[in-house]
Amino acid sequence: MPSSAALCVSRAFVGFGQATAPSAATDMIARAVPPSERARAVTFVFSGFHVGSILGLLTAPWLIQHYGWQSVFVTFGALGFVWWLWFEQVGA
């Protein structure tokens, strides 16, 4: 069973990733998107951050109730992996 210290450290890493994501996304958009489309791209990306948070907050309790708390990590990790595979195909 994980310790409280390990949980706090892992949560700190997640927080660091969440804190750097908006500026990294903005930098990627500035480098990859033509100036005439940047406002639309920033709107799409930042609305995705919020929609993802809302969907996660709505989905997690249902997963926990039906499949246990571990299912949240497995499901969100699997979705992240699928997204990565898709991104690798589209970005190539």
N, C-alpha and C positions, 0 to 999 in steps of 0.2 A: 504494500500500500504506500503511495507517495506521501512524502512528508509535507507539512505546511510550508516549509522553506522552499522546497522544490516547486510547489504550486505558485508561491509568490514570485520566484525567479522566472518561471515560465510565463506568468501573467505580465511581468515586466517586459519580457521580449515581445509579447503580443502587443503591448502598449506602445513599444518603440516602433514596431511595424505600422501600427495605426497612426502614430504621430507623423511618420515620414511619408506615408502614402499620398496625401494631397499634394505636397510639394514635388514629389517624384512624378506624379501623374501630370501635373502642370508642366514640368520640364519636358516630359516625353511628348506632350501635345505640342509644345513650342517647337520641338525639333522635327516632328513628323507630320504635322498638319499644316496645310497652306494657311496663310494669314486670314484669308477670307472665310475660312471654315472653323477657325479656332474657338470662337464664342460658342458655336454649336457643339463642338467637341468637349469643351470644358463643362457646359451644361449637362451633356449626356453623362460624362464621367462622374461628376459630383452628384447628380441625381441618382446614379447607380450606387454610390456609397450609401445614400440614405435609404433607398429601396432595399438594398441588401441588408441593412441593419433592421429595418422593419420586418422583412421576411424572416430573418433569423430569429427575431424576438417572438414572432407569431408561430414559427415552426418548432422551436426548441421545446416549449412546454408539452406539445403534442407528442413529440418523439420521446421525451422523458416519461410521460405517462404510459405510453404504449410499449416502449422498448427499453427503458432504463436510461440513465444519464449517459452511459457510454455511447449510446447510439448518436448523440449529438456530435461527438467528436468524429465518429466513423463516417456519418453522413456528410458533415461539412468538409471533412478531409477528402472524401471521395469526390464530392462536387468540385472542390478546388483542383483535384487531380484531373478531372474531366475538362475543366476550364483551361488548365495548363496545356493539355493535349490539343484542344481546339485552338488556343492562342498560337501554339507552335505551328499548326497547319496554316492558319490565316496569316500570321506574321512572316512566314517564309517566302 
